[in-house]
Structure formats: structure tokens, C-alpha cells
Amino acid sequence: MNKFMTIVIICGLLICCKNKKVEEKLINSDSCINLSNNDTHLYENERVILTKEFKVKKIPNPVATVACRKGGTITKEELAAQRGVSVQMENFNDMDIHFNVAEFTLTTVSKNGKVIENTSHDTKFTEAQIKQLNKLKSGDKVYFENIIAILMEGKKENLGSLMFKIK
């Protein structure tokens, strides 16, 4: 039976995952990884420090969600029950990687065209945003825009926008 180890390099950090246990090693300028077939050798200062069989899987881009959705129709109650915007890694259960939201803007547009916009500098809804969500009516539209996530080593990335229509 083949045993595999997932090896990922993110921002100079070697992350090895075997049986969902994560080990990390900072790779410095004297380190390199030699990949061939299903075998890897990690060299440091020209000395082999790790030899493992591996499989390579691309880490997908993080995706912003609200109520585990990327948009569509939603009830006012379901939306109001959420704490804020979250970030998910779709179809990637090999490693436990979490990202946080640094900020997002909530924009609501009522059926009569009234636009209200509030920004949160956190993953959670602000008090003003909660009040805004509680005033929603059927047919109103809700936009989560400028969703900024904090990725590896503090790098920030805009994850785009989500749009919901209230049932």
C-alpha cells in the first residue's frame, strides 16, 4: 500500500501533511527541494534532510462565503443569523488551513432604490450592518464587496464580491 505525504510550499514555508498532522519548516535561501517522479529530497546546505514519497495537490484560491454560499437567494432570517463573512477553501480537506477576513463592505439596495453602505474592519458584522440587515424586505439586494482576506504571512487579497437577493 502506498503511503503519501502532501508537501506544500507557501511563502517560503514547507508544510508537510501526513495523516492530517501538519509539520512546518521554514525554508531559507540555502534550502531547495528536488522533485522527481513521486519522490522528493529536501536539501539544506547541500545535505539531504528529508526524503519522502509524495503527491502534489494545488491549494485552491480562498473563496469568500456568507452562510456557506457564494450568492443567490436567501431569507432575511438566514442572513441575519450569520456572524459575518467567512473564507473557505473549496474541495481542499487535506490540510487545516484557515484565513480571516480583514474587512468588507455591506451594501443593501431596497426595491425602491435606496442604497445603504457600511464597512466592517473584521470578519464580523458591525452593529450598523446588523441594523441594516434587520431592515431588509423581500426583493431587496445585498452585496458584500471589497472582501479583503488575510492570507499567509499577513498578505492581503481581495476576494471579490457576493450578491444575494432576499426571498
C-alpha positions as CSV (number, residue, x, y, z in Angstrom):
1,M,0.0,0.0,0.0
2,N,1.4,3.4,-1.0
3,K,1.7,6.0,1.8
4,F,1.7,9.5,0.6
5,M,2.7,12.8,2.2
6,T,1.4,16.1,0.9
7,I,4.1,18.7,0.6
8,V,3.2,22.3,0.0
9,I,5.5,25.4,-0.1
10,I,3.8,28.7,0.7
11,C,5.8,31.9,1.1
12,G,9.0,30.0,1.9
13,L,7.3,27.7,4.4
14,L,7.4,24.0,3.8
15,I,4.3,22.4,5.1
16,C,4.2,18.6,5.3
17,C,0.9,16.8,6.0
18,K,0.8,13.1,6.8
19,N,-2.3,11.6,8.2
20,K,-3.7,15.2,8.7
21,K,-0.8,16.0,11.0
22,V,0.9,19.2,9.9
23,E,4.6,19.8,10.2
24,E,6.2,23.1,9.2
25,K,9.7,24.0,8.3
26,L,10.9,27.4,7.3
27,I,12.9,27.2,4.1
28,N,15.8,29.6,3.9
29,S,17.9,30.7,0.9
30,D,20.2,27.7,1.4
31,S,17.4,25.2,1.1
32,C,16.0,23.7,-2.0
33,I,13.6,20.9,-3.0
34,N,14.3,18.4,-5.7
35,L,11.1,16.9,-7.1
36,S,11.2,13.9,-9.4
37,N,8.5,11.2,-10.1
38,N,6.9,10.6,-6.7
39,D,9.9,11.2,-4.6
40,T,11.3,14.3,-3.0
41,H,14.6,15.2,-1.4
42,L,14.8,18.3,0.7
43,Y,18.3,19.7,0.8
44,E,19.7,22.1,3.3
45,N,23.3,23.3,2.9
46,E,23.8,20.5,0.3
47,R,22.8,17.8,2.8
48,V,19.7,15.7,2.4
49,I,17.4,16.3,5.4
50,L,14.2,14.7,4.2
51,T,13.3,12.1,1.6
52,K,9.6,11.2,1.2
53,E,7.2,9.8,-1.3
54,F,4.6,12.5,-2.1
55,K,1.6,13.6,-4.0
56,V,1.3,17.2,-5.1
57,K,-2.0,19.0,-4.9
58,K,-2.6,22.6,-5.8
59,I,-4.0,24.7,-3.0
60,P,-7.1,26.4,-4.4
61,N,-7.7,30.1,-4.0
62,P,-9.7,31.0,-1.0
63,V,-13.4,31.9,-1.6
64,A,-15.5,34.3,0.4
65,T,-18.9,33.0,1.6
66,V,-21.8,34.0,3.7
67,A,-24.0,31.2,5.2
68,C,-21.6,28.8,3.3
69,R,-22.9,30.4,0.0
70,K,-21.3,32.5,-2.7
71,G,-24.6,34.3,-3.6
72,G,-28.1,33.6,-4.7
73,T,-31.4,33.9,-2.9
74,I,-31.6,33.8,0.9
75,T,-34.1,34.6,3.6
76,K,-33.7,37.7,5.7
77,E,-33.7,35.4,8.8
78,E,-31.0,33.2,7.5
79,L,-28.8,36.1,6.6
80,A,-29.4,37.9,9.9
81,A,-28.4,34.7,11.7
82,Q,-24.9,34.9,10.3
83,R,-22.0,36.4,12.2
84,G,-20.2,37.8,9.1
85,V,-18.2,36.9,6.1
86,S,-16.0,33.8,6.1
87,V,-13.3,32.3,3.9
88,Q,-13.3,28.7,2.7
89,M,-11.0,26.5,0.7
90,E,-13.3,24.7,-1.7
91,N,-12.6,21.0,-2.3
92,F,-9.5,21.0,-0.1
93,N,-9.6,18.9,3.0
94,D,-6.0,17.7,3.0
95,M,-4.8,20.3,5.5
96,D,-6.5,22.5,8.0
97,I,-5.8,26.0,6.5
98,H,-7.8,29.0,7.7
99,F,-7.9,32.5,6.5
100,N,-9.6,35.5,8.1
101,V,-11.4,38.4,6.7
102,A,-9.7,41.8,7.4
103,E,-12.6,43.9,6.0
104,F,-15.7,44.0,3.8
105,T,-18.4,46.5,2.7
106,L,-22.0,45.6,3.1
107,T,-24.3,47.4,0.6
108,T,-28.0,47.0,0.6
109,V,-30.3,48.2,-2.2
110,S,-34.0,48.3,-1.5
111,K,-36.6,47.7,-4.2
112,N,-37.3,51.4,-4.3
113,G,-33.6,52.1,-5.0
114,K,-32.4,53.3,-1.5
115,V,-28.7,52.3,-1.1
116,I,-27.1,51.9,2.3
117,E,-23.4,51.1,2.7
118,N,-21.3,50.2,5.8
119,T,-17.8,48.8,6.2
120,S,-16.6,46.3,8.7
121,H,-12.9,46.0,9.6
122,D,-13.3,42.5,10.8
123,T,-14.8,39.2,9.7
124,K,-18.0,40.0,11.8
125,F,-20.9,42.3,11.1
126,T,-20.8,45.7,12.8
127,E,-23.8,46.9,14.8
128,A,-24.7,49.2,11.9
129,Q,-24.6,46.3,9.5
130,I,-26.8,44.2,11.7
131,K,-29.4,47.0,11.8
132,Q,-29.1,47.3,8.1
133,L,-29.8,43.5,7.7
134,N,-32.8,43.7,10.1
135,K,-34.4,46.3,7.8
136,L,-34.3,44.1,4.7
137,K,-37.5,43.2,2.9
138,S,-38.3,40.6,0.2
139,G,-36.8,41.6,-3.2
140,D,-34.0,43.7,-1.6
141,K,-30.5,43.0,-2.8
142,V,-27.4,42.6,-0.5
143,Y,-23.9,43.0,-1.7
144,F,-20.7,42.0,0.1
145,E,-18.0,43.9,-1.6
146,N,-14.2,44.6,-1.3
147,I,-13.8,41.4,0.8
148,I,-10.2,41.5,1.9
149,A,-8.7,38.3,3.4
150,I,-5.5,37.9,5.3
151,L,-3.6,35.1,3.7
152,M,-0.2,33.5,4.6
153,E,2.3,35.8,6.3
154,G,-0.2,38.6,6.6
155,K,-0.6,39.1,2.8
156,K,-4.0,40.7,2.0
157,E,-6.0,39.7,-1.1
158,N,-9.3,41.0,-2.4
159,L,-11.7,38.0,-2.8
160,G,-14.2,40.0,-4.8
161,S,-17.9,40.3,-4.2
162,L,-21.0,38.3,-3.3
163,M,-24.6,39.2,-4.2
164,F,-27.8,37.9,-2.5
165,K,-31.5,38.6,-3.2
166,I,-33.8,38.4,-0.2
167,K,-36.7,35.9,-0.6
